[in-house]
Structures are given as C-alpha cells and as structure tokens.
Amino acid sequence: MIVIVGGGVVGLHIGIALSQKKGHPDIFILEKAKFLGDHTSGRNSEVIHAGFAYPTGSLKARFCVEANPLTYEWLEKLSVPHKRCGKWIVALNESEIPALEKVMQKGKESGAKGMSYRDTKELAAAQPDLKEFPAGIYSETSGMMDAAAYIRALERYFCAQENCHLIYPCGVVGVDPVKKQIETERGPMEYSVLINSAGLWADDVYRMTGGPKDFRIKPFKGEYYIWRRSPIDVCLYPVPRSFLPGAEKDKTLISNMGIHLHRSVGGDLFVGPTQVELNWDQKNDYTIQTAPAVFVEQAKVYAKEVLAERFEPAYAGNRPKLYEDGKAFGDYKIVQEENHIHLLGIDSPGLTAAPAIGRHIASRVSF
C-alpha cells in the first residue's frame, strides 16, 4: 500500500501519476486539514508560470518548464477556469535593464517557451493607465487559473481511479519505519511506500521517519490586497527580486517575483504578494500584517492614478522554504531513503510544476 502524506496540488498529482501505472496497489492520500488546498496550494497568486525565474539546472526550472504545457492540458481536461493571458516583466527604471536581460538569458538556458522582448509602447497603448517603462519582456505561456477549482477537480479525478482513496482530515502523528506503519489521528496504517508531500510540515514528517539530515521548513508569508475598480487589466511583474544587484546570493529570494499586479479568472485585480519571514512555528499564521500603504505605494510604481480607498485586504499564504543545516537551500529537495520519498521546500512554482513532479515521483516508485 502506498501512502502519500499531503493532499495539496503536488500530493494529488503524485497520486494520479501513480494511479496510471499498471498493477498499482492501493493508494491513500492523507490530508491533515479540513479542506484540500487550505494551505500553500490554495493561497497563492494562481499564476501558471513559464519557468524563466529559477536557477539554470534547478529542479524548480526543470519541473516548471516541463509542466507548463501539462498544466494547461489538465486544466482543459478537467474543465477548470483558466486563461492564457501572458505576462509582462518590466524594468521599472534604466538601472534594472541589465537584470531584465538576465531574466531573458535565464529563460533561454532553462528552456522556457514563448519569451520575447517587446516594445513597452505596445503595453502603454493597450493599458493607457499604466506608466511608461524603459524595457519589457513578454511571456506568452504564462496564465491564470482558479486554484481552488483545480484542487477540487483533481480530487474528483483521483478518487475516481481504481483503488485510490483520499482521507481528510487525517493528520499524521508518528511513523514506525521498522514496522512500516504510520500513526494517524484516525488510527494506524501499514505502508509499503511512504511519500512525504506535506508542504509546510514536510520537515516534521521527515523527522518522524527517522531521517538523519537537518532539514527544516520556515514559513515566508505572502500577503495580497484587492484593488477595487482598477483600470488595469494585465498581468504585470517587476524584474524578479533575485536578479537585482546584491540579491543574487540570498536564496530566500529565489521564486520571489516581487509585488505584482494580476487579475484572477474571477475578475479581481490583486496586488501582491509580499514576502515576510516568519518564525519557525508560525506555519498557520495567515494574518495580513503589512500596512496597506505598502500595497498602494507599489501600485503607484505601475499606474498613473492610484486611489488608496480602493484597496482592501484579500488573503495571505505561506511559502514552505527549505533550510538545510541552518542555511536557505533555494530549490526543491527530493530525498529517497529506503521506502520513504520526501519532497521538501516545494514552494512556488509548485502549483505549475505539480504534474511534472508527480510524473517524476511515480517513475521512482516500483511495485
């Protein structure tokens, strides 16, 4: 019996990928929360990423580039609301142009599709309420999805497969690797393979299995505001923070795309996310603590006219960033120790990368 701990978008795609293998045993996904996607999977920008923002050769770049077209295939197959709207990445001033050029180079090295330099006069013509920017890149394979609908659709699809079971709420409280037994809030379960896709709590599950390495997950909060009655109707990003001078060595900034503007498939215009480093034990902290003025001022960087009274709090999410031996790792880490497979540090672009991660994990499991 295969047990997957964690019923987020990655855990669901792992279960689905395993269910497509002939002769698979019973597959159980256990989720501790009352709702699937109640944490990282359902509290993000809902963006379908192209894969240009991550270090060349990293798992983030590899899985994101591979999964970008797969994600669209799944969204269409499951009739999940989405739009292939594209994304602008702009230099906010002349000094950021070299960093923007690095973004293009990184995208080419990683194999990201549909990237091109575009005249920002084109953006100004389409969005006259935006300020003018000295340079820009357009990513045509980027898009938006309804993440909550995606998770619900994946849940239905997984549960419709033969010998596939999803149990929640069902937290894991212990693992006996010798007996191959997992202790849950609903009682014990035996397993032949244990796959740890527990997101913010993947480090806890790793330690339960007796893992010898010093892995810890620290939450980094991302907060969002809604900009009501905004005239902006475009997905607009600054140069990712890790590409700016002085930020290259800070691995906590990998995946940090900066506070940007994006309109959801439901029509709301969001401003965010921030990146607030929390304490190790604040994984359930979804309060919005950043002052409203921060979001208003960032919107003013992009738009000609911004009225503060049109901004209101939306939601917050936590990114599970991996630390190894006390240092930020900056990438996904997949560790296989005997019949345990651990996925650690699966933050952005995990929503996009999930189908490729699922196929990869399935390829490592034999039965």
Secondary structure, 3 states (H helix, E strand, C coil): CEEEECCCHHHHHHHHHHHCCCCCCCEEEECCCCCCCCCHHHCCCCEECCCCCCCCCCHHHHHHHHHHHHHHHHHHHCCCCEECCCEEEEECCHHHHHHHHHHHHHHHHHCCCCEEECCHHHHHHHCCCECCCCEEEEECCCEEECHHHHHHHHHHHHHCCCCEEEECCCCEEEEECCCCEEEECCEEEECCEEEECCHHHHHHHHHHCCCCCCEEEEEEEEEEEEECCCCCCCCEEECCHHHCCCCCCCHHHCCCCCCEEEECCCCCEEEECCCEECCCCCCCCCCCCCCHHHHHHHHHHHECCCCHHHEEEEEEEEEEEEEECCEECCCCEEEEECCEEEEECCCCCHHHHHHHHHHHHHHCCCC
